[in-house]
């Protein structure tokens, strides 16, 4: 069948460059593809973009990139390039360093932490801990966008499927942040490479083969005079692939052309390349084999190692035959294969013994480059070598200091294979597995654990395996059956002297109690095991274990400890996150906000975006409860952004629930329902039933806001129904006030009485202030007229000021009760205060009710004042607030992981929406964004 004429052929560095070929390639086809690239480059000053070019090997991806670089240079656009090479994939940040090398002098202008991270990644700096990949990515973004203010930049990444993982992650990060900067990113990768890249704005171009007419013209130009049979065969086998049309005829006129065995096109091309070896001198063949095994392109290294293998002097002239048959290209200092398939063919053509000799020679040649030296030594080694394994341990440590966790895992796995003892092998594999678990790579984790041959009597190793498997799973899965195993593993770890591991295992067990519905016996076993560890009473994990195991029963004691620790976490983001999450679990959101804000600030500074997404969700929920709804929405939006960045669906769902609840409380029922539906879809995909409970709370308050108490009751009842997937005993009290109100106004007062009685019993003798305030609210709603006022007044005590929305609801209910008791004059003060609280929060349904009650009490109420900042998106508001604090665009970009040009774009939108013309006009506009608790 004739193919649709779509993709044609262009020159590429890997193809012949003589004049006849070049003229044909340049002048023919791909007009649409070139026009797209021209468009991206021509509009580069208006904003950047990312284009991913994909296709099978030899289809013309690199040729298109070469044209793009030529066009960019002609338009005075700086060109930065990197190329993935399979032999170099083990070198972290190697390709990134290759691209950024021309502008590294400007790294001095980066903020210190970014500069240190980038230099550490490139092995030029060793005075900081392991830099997080996202901090390196932010430094790269800053360096590119700052340089682009002087001259636009085209960044080209060829053969991206073979980029080292660290470089690939950095490219993926910056690709999502170029919309406002004069930077165009072009990425070429083979079909079948299934790692994600970019976002919804990323452009994709898949190159297909030539149509029949263009294929015939190319073949006739490159191989004139073919017989009809051979010509037909080459056209059929090439299937429109330009590289195949060039290369198959070169080896196909021999007897080998009659081989009728079917092979995939890639294998046929490799065979075509390797067929040329037989006509080359032995010296040239050996040097090609050396170049194929080398993880660099240095001509000097290839010749030096070749001399060691051959035992004779060689020079660049010895490679001339390989150049003549178009297998390699040589410039003054480098030797490159014309196509990655040539390197692959050379690797397969060399036998194992030859490859080992070559790696030994390369190891000696690059002895001054320690990691490369060790890599080649290992490739030349058969069998165990404990001395080399120890060197690999140190290489893994160096990789971790550079933030290259994936490389450290690979190095430890190689060290395990070099180990002479079972214990040494299992220990290295377990260390690699622990890193894989932290990295969130479950399939890699399973493979590493399968290789670890652990003695059943080695209880510590078994506990480590259990911990790896536990943290390698998605959290918050409802499976109480796993908890006893964690408690048993903790006992084994403690017996082996690994108290830190035992503490982590028990904390995870307690978390599983809160995520699921473990019975009282299991909870008691966790608390007893934690007590046996004899940890300090102020140990954050011990406090957290108590909170997660029994949030209501032990909440009062935990609250007292958190109060004493407030502000004393020493800046450790891990400790602050534990304490902040613990505060949230018991309902001490006022304490949680400060802990979590401190943790978020440190994680932001360190570039740990995956952890930051989780903390921002928790911070958003806490801010929502203490009345900072604008901050909560901003935190939730950012949590979603970073969770999408790091591929953590769980936190996308969690933060979306916060957005659903906020939208519902603000009276935007349609938006709330849309967020809730999206969150539910994500929750069901990851199986986190714990989040279903939080989702029902969001739906419940949204329905109350819409005046649908019967609907709210149905949503919230699910938390208290054991057979329901949303049932969660540890989270029920989060919806306590909402459930009581919904039950009372929908005719289910008995159910409300039962829940209050149970909550009082479990939280006795001293519930945390938030729970106590909700209990007073519920009792006031349900009480007989003679008893209600005392509960209202108790609920409106000093603690209620920490919970503006709850206090506003108490005031509204109290004012309404006073009016119904014919005390209209007394009702007006609490109703006015309720109205003002709801106005400040933006809780329009409750504002409207407060005004209705005021009218019924005989007082006309003014309309709510609309503020200019309410027109801003959460991100625009956050940027405006940081600008008011005096941060520059560059500093704001560093804080939010955006380019300074993107920050400027958002500020321009803020100015346009609010009618101001400069930063000085921001402060008056934002003066009313403070939340009611402040």
Buried (B, 14 or more C-beta within 10 A) or exposed (E): EEBEEBBBBBBBBBBBBEEEBEEBBBEBBBEEBBEBBBEBBEEBEEBBBBBBBBBBBBBBBBBBBBBBBEBBEEEEBBBBBBBBBBBBBBBBBBBBBBBBEEBBEBBEEBBEBBBBBBBBBBBEBEEBEBBBBBBBBBBBBBBBBBBBEEEBBBBBBBBBBBBBBBBBBBBBBBBBBBBBBBBBBBBBBBEEBEEEBBBEEBEEBBBBBBBBEBBBBBBEBBBEEBEEEBBEBBBEBBBBBBBBBBBBBBBBBEEEBEEEEEEEBBBBBBBBBBBBBEEBEEBBBBBBBBBBBBBBBBBEBBBBBBBBBBEEEBEBEBBEBBBEBBBBBBEEEBBBBBBBBBBBBBBBBBEEEBBBBBBBBBBBBBEEBBBBBBBBBBBBBEEBBEEBBBBBBBBBEBBBBBBBBBBBBBBBBBBBBBBEEEEBBBBBBBBBBBBBBBBBBBEBBBBBBEBBEBEEEBBBBBBBBBBBBBBBBEBBBBEBEBBBBBBBBBBBBBEBEBBEBBBBBBBBBBBBBBBBBBEEEBBEBBBEBBEEBEBEEEBBBBBBBBBBBBBBBBBBBBBEBBEEBBEEBEEBBBBBBBBBBBBBBBBBBBBBBBBBBBBBBBBBBBBBBBBBBBBBBBBBBBBBBBBBBBBBBBBBBBBBBBBBBBEBBBBBBBBBBBBBBBBBBBBBBEBBBBBBEBBBEBBBEBBBBBBBBBBBBBBBBBBBBBEBBEBBBBBBBBBBEEEBBBBBBBBBBBBBBBBBBBBBBBEBBEBBBEBBEBBBEBBEEEBBBBBBBBBBBBBBBBBEEEEBBEBBEBBBBEBBBBBBBBBBBBBBBBBBBBBEEEBBEBBBEBBBBBBBBBBBBBBBBBBBBBBEBBEBBEBEBEEBEEBBBEEBBBBBBBBBBBBBEEBEBBBBBBBBBBBBBBBBBBBEBBBEBBEBEEBEBBEEBBEEBEBBBE
